[in-house]
Amino acid sequence: MSDSHVDATTEEEFTPRGTIAVVGLFVASLVLLWMSIYLILIARGVTI
């Protein structure tokens, strides 16, 4: 490999925007599911 090719790849910055979006959607869906279960339990009057 030439030195210019190595320099170009080491200086390249990688930002995982797609991964962050997928993780954000996953966390948002978990929060919504837990909130729906929590609201169902409160509506039924379940206490611990």
N, C-alpha and C positions, 0 to 999 in steps of 0.2 A: 504494500500500500504506500501511496505517496504521503508526504507530510501534509500537503494541503487537504487531502481527504480526511485525515485524522483530525486536523484542526477544525474542519467544518462540522464534523460530528460531535466533537467535544464542546463546541461553543453553542450548539443548537439547544434551545430550551424547549422542554416538552411539558405542556400543561394538559392534564387528563380531563378535559371538559366533559366528555361523554361519561366517564366513570363517575364524576361528581354529580352529574344529572341523574344517573341511574341510582346512585346511593341516596340522593335527595328524594327521589320518588319512592324508594323503598321505605325510608324513614317516615315520610309523610303518610304512606299507606298504613304503616304500623300504628302511627299515632291515631289516625282516623278509626282503625279497627278497635283499638283499645278504648278510645273515647265512646264509641258506639256501645261496646259491652258495658262500660262504666255507667253510661246513661240508662241502659236497660236495667241494670242492677239497682240504680237509684229509683227508677220508676216503680220497680217491684217492691221497694222498701226493704231490700236485703241489707242486713247489718252484720258485721263480723263480731 
